[in-house]
Amino acid sequence: MLFLAVSKLVVIAVDKIMNREPLLYSKDPTTGDYPVHLLMALFQKNVLNAKRIVEIFNHYKIDFMAMNNENWAPIHVAVKRGFFEAVETLVKLNDRIGDDNL
């Protein structure tokens, strides 16, 4: 459910799913991607909604450095696709929460 909500960039659905069952935040068994990887891959489809979902994930303490099966963090996905705003959002979030891992 969460992957579908993220793939459609539906903020309200992501928030409701995370509010009810944050443990649904799991990785895709095929790609090893977490929902945040998918979010970074789709960021430019709707930047405003994508930024809102980043904030929701941050609220639920989602690991923005989670590695997929290729040992890529979400920021790697954003950089590969050339999504400057996605990278900028992650860097600003990193500065705000004081995480030195990004």
Disulfide bonds with the S-S distance in Angstrom:
none
